């Protein structure tokens, strides 16, 4: 597999795994967001219900107060009203309500200083509990403000509790002011000294928006929610708003709205989680999926690298196997070639030996000796496990007895030379034939002297081997250079010129016979 294909395959695997991991992580984040949204919606429902239920309780308390006035067989005195409100324990059980009060309704002409454009007045006569804030509201004309007046008129028309739009209460006497509202309900009766003519009045409750919401959320020590409550018909003046100036978008997307009715008015509560509402647990699953996805990508990369290494090892093994197969095929061809050469040489030796032998016994002796020479040469080649033979060792194996131990008396001398199988076979047979000729036709004493050296001829190395026999005389088959003669001479010349591709010369002088063999070496 090419490097480009490996890179492309790894990129495809990594991109696919990365896309799968991103998809799983994204899906997990969406599920977490949905779960968080559902959790916040449950919290928002709980908070909105608390505000709504508290208002229902306050309206029920206002109805009870009217019933107290209307059910009394005699007019309710101021002391009785004070005891009644004290018994309700507003600051303990009904936190969020500023006070319960009663305002006398009468025609405008009955009240000094009343505006001529109004046909009624409503002076606050009673307001409990009587504290610093509520005391300033005594005597206030509730018809003097249009917002209050519209709520009172709606209550008189329906005879049901009616809330006003957001207003600033008369009780706001401190710098820290809150938006407020009032709920009115008409009553036919009242304290006797305030309506002797039977015009009646309204029972009402005053509320500070901040106190009401804090009371509704008092069971949450640190509520993880921000609120904005508005009257839908007067949205510009919120009843309560504790949100920060700017809400981050990741929080704003969890915002929910809840609506409910409060004494004829429609309230809308917008709830947004605080940053503390979302913690690490909300992202635990996506973090785990993201981490596992990252590990999966790393695992895919490691697996791909391992696969590539395995493929590379397989390819190397395949190449090695192919190379070994080629080497075995080459070796087999070489063996076949050598066997054919050996068989051809043996066949030629057998044929020539048979011609030169007078009988079977001499043939067997001469033929066996020549085969032994070939075997010794082959043994010298295979002994070193290098498919080559040392020249000195080969000569010692072939004619060691003839030269009386070889280098020990100086009969063999020359540098170290290694011959390949073909050269070793040829030299082995050549020296065997020369040694055989010496024993048959040479002097009885003295051993041949063999010298060799290496010459550089162009880019090739040539081996020059000299054979000298002291006192040797030419025999009938050694006339001249040996171009004609017996089988031994013919075999030597064929081996030198054919197998070794070299030159063979032989001459005689007064000192004896000198033979020179030269051929190029295959091994360097």
N, C-alpha and C positions, 0 to 999 in steps of 0.2 A: 504494500500500500504506500502510495506516494505521500510526501510530507504535506502537500496541499490538501489531499483528500483527508488525511488525519486531522488537519486543522479545521477543515470544513465540518467534518463529522463531530468533532468536539464542540465547535461553536453551536451546531444544531442541537446537540444534546444539552449543553449548558443553557442555551436560550429557552428551549422547551421546559427544562426543569425550573429555570428562573421564572418563566411565565406561569407555570403551574403553582410555584410557591407564592408569587405575587397574587395570583387569583385566589388561592386559599386564604392568604393573609387578609386580602381585601374583603372576601366574603365573611371572614371571622370578625373583622372590624365592623362591618355592617351589622352583623348579629349583635355584637357588643353595643353598638350605638342604639340599636333597637331595644335591647334589654335595658340599657341605661335610660332611654326615653320612657319606657314603660314603668321603670322604677320611679322616675321623677313624676310621671303622670299620677301614679298612686299617691306620692307625697303631695302633689299639687291638689288632688281631690281631697286629701285629708285636711290640708290647710284651708282650702276654700270652704269645705263643709264646716270647719270649726267657726269660721267667721259667720257663715250663714246661720248655723245653729245658735250662736251667741245672739245674733240679732233676733232670731225667733224667740229666744228666752226674754230678751228685753221688751219685745212687743207684747209678749204674754204678760210680763210684769206691768206694762202700761195699761193693758186691758183690765188687769186685776185692780189697779189703782182706780180706774174709772168705775169699776163695779163697786168698789168700796164707797165711792161718793154716791152712786146711783142707788145702792141698796140700803143705805142708811135711812131709817125712819125719821131721823131728825138731822138737821144740818151738821156736817162734820166741822168740829172746831179746829183751830190751828194747833192746839196741843195734841188732839187726836191724830191729826195728819203727821205731826212730828213723830209721835210714838209709832204710827204705822210705818213710816219710812225707816225709822231706827230699827224696827223689828225685821225689816227686809235685809239688813246688813249689806247695803249696796257695795261698800268698799271691799267686802270679803267675798261675797258670793256673786256679785254682778259687776265685776270690774270692767271698766270701759264706759260705763254710764256716768255722766258728770252730775246728774241730779234729776229728781222728779219734781215737777212743779204744776201750778195751776194758774191760769190767767182768766180774769173776768172779762167777758165780752159785753159791750154796751154800745149804744149809738154814740157817734162822735160828739154830738151836742152836749152829752152829759159829762164830757171830760174837758176841763179847761185847757186851752192851748192846743187842742187837737186841730189838725189840718182840715180845712173846710172841704177838701176834695174827697175825704174819706167818710164813709157812712158808718164806720164802726171803729172802735178801739179795743185793744186787748192788753190790759195792764197785768203784768206778772204780780200776783198777790202772794203766792206761796212757792217756795223752792227749798227742797231738802236734799241732802243735809246742808245745814246752814254753815258754810265755811267762808273763807275770805273771797274765793272766786264767786260763789253763788250769791253772796250778799249784795254784790254790785248789780245784779240783774233784777233785784226787787224794784218794781215800779216801771220796768222797761215796757214800752208799748210794742207788742209783737206785730201789730199791723203797720208799724212805721217802716218796715223793710218789705220790699216787693217779693223777695224770695220766700220769706216766712208767710207773708199774706197769702200767696198762691197755695202753699201747702195747707194753711188753715181753711181756706175756702173749699179746697178739695175734700178735706176731712169733714167739714160741715155738710157738704153735698152728699157724701157717701155714707156718713156715719161710721167710717172705718178709719183705722190708723193711716196716716199719710206722712211720708217722709219729705223733708225739704231737700232742695239742691244744696251743694256745699256752701257754707257761709262761715263767717268768722263770729264765733260766739261772743256775747257780751262779757263772758267770764274770762276772756283772754286778756289778762291784766299784766302779764309778764312779757319780757322781750322774746321769749321762746314761744311762738304762737303755732297752733295747729289748725288745720282745716277742720271744721265741725259741721254737724247737721242736727236737725231736730225732727222728732216724730210727734205729731199731734193727733189727739182723738177727742171728739166733743163729749161733753157731759151736760146733763140737764140740771144737775144740782151743783152745789158747792158750799163753802162755808157761808153761814147765814148772813154774816155782816157784809159779805162782798157782793151778794146779788139779791137784795130784798125785793127787787121787782121781777125776779124770775127769768132774766135773760140768759142765764147759764154761762158756761165758759168752756175751756178746753184743758184737758190734762195733757201734759207733754213731758218728753224726756229729751235732755240735751246730751250730745255725745261729742267728744273730742276724737277725731279719726285716728291719731297716733296711739292714744291710750287704748282705744277699742282694739286695734290690731295687735298691740303688744300683749294685751290681756288674752286675746284669742290664741296667741302663739306662746303663752307662758309655759306650756308643757314642753316646749323645745328650748333648752337652755341656750343653744346657739343654732338657731334654725338655719339649715343650709339652703335657704331659698330667699330670693329677693322678690318683693311685692310692689305692685302698682295697682291701686284700686281707684276706679273712677265711676262717677255717675254718668251713664251713657248719654244722658240729655245735657250734661254739663262737663264734657271731657277735658276742658282746658284747666280745670282746677281739681287735681286729684285729691281724693280723700286721704290717701296714704301712698307714699312712694319712698322706698328705702334703697332703690337701685343706684348703682354707681353712674357717674356721668356718661360713661361709654361702656357698653357691654361687649366683650369680645364675640366675634362671629361664632366661634366654636361653642360658646355658651348660649348665644341667642338662638341657635337652631333647636335647642331643647325647650325653649319657652312655650308655655301653654296658656290658654285663656279659659276662664270659667265665668259663667254668668248666673245670677240668681236675682230674685225679686226681694226688695226690702220696702215694705209698706208703700206699695204703689210706684216705687222707683226701680229701675233696672241697673244693677251694679255689674261691673266687669272687673274681674281680677286677673291681672297678667302676672304669671309666676315664672321666674327665671332662676336656675340653680346657681349657687355660688361656686367659685372655683373649688372649694373644699368638698363639694358634693361628689366630684369625680376624683377617684384615687387610683392607685396602681392596680388594685384588684379588678377595676373595670377594663383594664387592658392586659390582664394576665394571659388570657387565652390567645389574643393576637400576638403578644410577645412570644409566647411559646411556639405558636404556629410559624411566626417569622424566624425564630431561632432554628426550629426543625427544618424549615425550608432552606435556610442557609447551610445547615449541616447536610441536607439532601443534595444541594448544589455541589458542596465540597466532596460528598461521597460519589456523586456522578463523575466529577473531575478525576478523583482518585481511581474510580473504576475504569474510566476511559484510558487513563495513563497506564493502568495495569493491563488493560486489554491491548493497548498499543505495544507495551513491552512484550506481552505474550505473543502478539502477532509478529513482532520483530524477531523474537526468539524462534518462532516457528519458521519464519522466512530464512533466518540464518541456518536453522537445522535443515531446511529443505535445500538451501544452497550447498551446505556441507555434504548432505546426502548425495546431491547431484554431482558435486565435485568428487566425492568418494567413488560414486558410480563411474564417473569418467576415468578416475585414476585406476579403478579396478579394470575397466574396459581396456585402458591403455596398457596396464600391467598384463592383462590377459593376452592382448595382441603382442606385447613384447615377449611374453613367455612362448606364445605360439611361434613368433619369429625365431626366438632363440632355439626352441625345440626343433623347428625345421632346419635351422642352421646346424644344430648339433647332429641331427639325424643325417643331413646331407654330408656333414664332415665325417661322421662315423661310417656312412655308406661309402664315401670316397676312400677313407682309410681302409675300410674292409676290402674294397675292390682292389686297391693298389697293393695292400698287404698280401692278398691272395695271389696276385700276379708275381710278387717277389718271393713267395714262399714255395719251397720245394715239396713240402708235405703238410699234412694237417697239423702235426705237432708244432712245427716251426710257425705256421700261421697262427695257431692258438697262442703261442708265446708272444709273438710280435704284436698281434692284435690286442691282446690283453694288456700288454705294457703300454701301448699308446692310449687305450681307454683309461688306464690308471693315471696317465699324465693329464688327460682331460679332467678326470675327477679331482685330481689334486688342485688343478687350477680353479675349478668350480668351488672347491672347498675353501680356497684362499679368498675367493670373492665373497662368499656368504658368511665367512667366519666373523667378520667385523660388523655385520648388520648395516653396512653402508653401501652395499652393492658395488663394492670396489675392493681391490687387493693391493697390498703393499708389494712393490717390485722385489725388494730384498727378501721378504718372507716367501714370496712365490718361488724365487730362485733356490732358496734353501730347501723348500718343500720338494722341488722337482729334482735338483741335482746336488742336494746337500752332501750326500756320501761321496760324490765325485770330487767336490772341491774341499773335502776334508774339514767340514765345519764352517765353511763360508768365510765370513769376515774375521774369523779367529786367526788365520794365517795370511790375511790380506788378499785372498783370491777374489773376493767380492768387495767392490767399493763403489760408492756413488751417493748422491743426495737422496733424500726420501722422495719417492715417486709413487703416486697411486694410479692404478690402472682400472678402467671399467671392465665389465664382464667380458666384452668382446676382445679387448686388448689382452686381458689376463689369459683367456683361452688360447689365443694365438701365441703369446710369448711362452706359455707353458708347453705347448706342443713343439715350438721351435727349439727351446733349450733341451727338451727331451731328445729330439732328433739329433741335435748337435752332440749331446752327451752320448747317445747311442753310437753315432759315427766315431766318436773318440774311442769308445771302448772297443769298437770293431776294427778300426783302421789306424788309430793313433798310437803314440808311444806308450810303453807300459808304465813309465814313471812320470811323475809330475801331474799337477792338476791344471786345468785351464784357468786363465786369469780373465776376469770379467770386470770391465769398467763401464760406467755410464755417466752421462751428464745431460743437462738440459740447455737447449739453445733457443733463443728468441728469434723467430723468423717472421717478420711482419707482425701480425696480430696473433700468431699462433706460437705455442710452445712445442718444440720438437724434442723427442728423446733420442739421443745417440748412444747406442750400446755397442761396445767392442768386445769381441771374443778372441782370445789369443791362446794357441796351443803351441808350446815350445817343442821344436824338433819334429813337428808333424809334416808328413809328405803327402802329396796328392795321390788319391786313389783313383781307380778308373772312373767313378761317378762324380769326381770333384775337379774335373779339368776346367781350366779357365775360370769363369765367374759362376759356374754352376748352371748355366743356361740349359745344359743338357746333363743328364746323369741319372742316378737311381731315384727311387721313390722318395727318399728322405730329402734330397735336394729339391725335387719338384714340389714337395709339400711345403718346405720352408719358403721357397719363392712364392708359392700361391698364398700362403698365410701373410707374408710381409706385404706383397703387392695388392692382394685382394682384400683381406680383412683389415690390415693396418693402413693400407693406402700409403705405404712407405717404399724405401729402397733397401735392397740387400746386395752386398758385395762381399766377395771372398778372394783372397790372394795368398800366394805362398812366396816366401823368401827364405834366405839362409837360416833365419831364426826359427821359422815355423809357419803356421797358418794363422792368418788374420781375417776375421769376419767382422763386418760393420753392418749394423741394422739401424735405420733411421725411420721415424714415423711421427706424425703429429699426435699430441696427447688430447684426449677429449675432456679430461678433468683438469680444472685449474686449481 
